[in-house]
Amino acid sequence: MERRGLTVRELTERHESKYALAVAAARRGRAITEGSTPMADGRATKPVTIALDEIRKGLITVEVPPVGIK
């Protein structure tokens, strides 16, 4: 069986902040919902799944906010 890509667990292990990963995927998913064209080709139909695929492929950058901001 061919593996389709990284799992969410593997994505969270690749990025230093699970929170930043979730925020980046949610923001990109919302942008796709509002009409932005997906940058990654794939079978996914849900916006957040498309966003996670874009992150996995390095098309979207996950930025970690500085520590101490409230």
C-alpha angles and dihedrals in degrees: 000000000000117000114234099205146291120333121232088257091056091047091053090050090053094053124060094224125047088191093056090048091052093047093048092049093046093049093047091045090054091049090053090048089052092054109278112145114247113246096205125069115222148113096272116118102178114088097228091048089052089049092051089050090052090050091048090053092049095247092120124047121221110217120199113214118234116269118257101033113135 
